[in-house]
């Protein structure tokens, strides 16, 4: 989960950097941030409900890994990380 958080934040920073380089003004960054929030919330709302309980012994480790699910709080944290990362990435470009 920690790796997912780090990758999400770094992806947001990279997206903010690229968006600031490409966009003519601040509206490009704002549009990126709105898009990240809208898509992130849509994915969180459409998420598959988590199954509970202990993995049955007949399910192999590979099958368990393929059907693994992230916690719900992490699904809601991803859009926040994207927006924070995009904002931070845009500030890196503007400060130079």
PyMOL commands that set and color helices and strands:
alter all, ss='L'
color gray80, all
select helices_A, chain A and resi 2-22+26-45+61-66+72-94
alter helices_A, ss='H'
color red, helices_A
deselect
rebuild
show_as cartoon
